[in-house]
Amino acid sequence: MQPSVNSGTTQAPAPGTPTTPRVLIADDNPQGVELLEAYLSASDYEIATASDGDETLRKVKQWHPDLILLDIMMPKISGFEVCKRLRADPATQDIAVLMITALDQPSDIERAVEAGTDDFLTKPINKSELLLRVRSVLKSRMNKRELDRALAYIEAVERGER
């Protein structure tokens, strides 16, 4: 089964619309991208790829992924900086980010957390661990969106708008 790759022309779905989760794989290593695509291919995800930090930020704005599998060591803009920029922008701050890297020092993990990552995986990637973390991060984000919608509804009722 070939993963679906979006050309970037699809508009974001309306809030609350059930959709197939979108996963953006951001990695400059073609073999790494191919491996992640193969691991995710049996799952029901739409997949797109980016090969550097600039392209990652452009794809995020065009394609609106639910999750980014973000390599740290990328050309142009590092994964750390990409994550910081996503968290600083209200339009992208809620996108889930799972950093994937060959870096394995505690200071690297700390820096990833400071940049705003939701989770962290060290290469070589274990397929079972990747799939488990992807499901967990996506479920957490979905629950947060549902909670935010419920809170917005409650606030609207309290203001007498509904």
Protein Blocks (a to p, Z undefined) as FASTA:
>chain_A
ZZdddehlaccddehiacddddddddfbfklmmmmmmmmmmpccdddddfbfklmmmmmm
mnopabdcddfbdghiafklmmmmmmmpmklmmpccddddfbfcfklmmmmmmnopabdc
dddddfklmmmmmmmmmmmmmmmmmmmmmmmmmmmmmnopZZ
